Amino acid sequence: MADTDVYAEFRDAVNMTAGELNKWLGTEESKTVGQRSSPGTESVGHHSGRKIVGILGKKETELTEADEQHMRKVVGYVHRHTAQRPDGDVADSRWRHSLMNWGHDPLKK
């Protein structure tokens, strides 16, 4: 079972549903952003998004230690990158697309 505080922070940081995130990860935009370990491989953020979909599909009591570690990583990423919001319209920006790969849509109310 995950730490209750970590779980709450994760649920605050990840504002996309599993369905929304899964649909987003299927788009070309989601596949074109993020850091890659080598050319032609999946980006770190895209891989993270797939893990997040899995975490969102579990009950809190089913979460593993590995899930908790990933939730901490997600919270840290979302907090760091939302603080780096660029000026202007971000609707179709790489910044937003990268955050969405991590389960956070900065334009979602």
HELIX and SHEET records of a PDB file:
HELIX    1   1 THR A    4  ALA A   13  1                                  10    
HELIX    2   2 ALA A   18  LEU A   25  1                                   8    
HELIX    3   3 GLU A   28  LYS A   31  1                                   4    
HELIX    4   4 VAL A   44  LEU A   56  1                                  13    
HELIX    5   5 GLU A   60  GLU A   62  5                                   3    
HELIX    6   6 GLU A   65  THR A   82  1                                  18    
HELIX    7   7 ARG A   94  ASN A  101  1                                   8    
END                                                                             
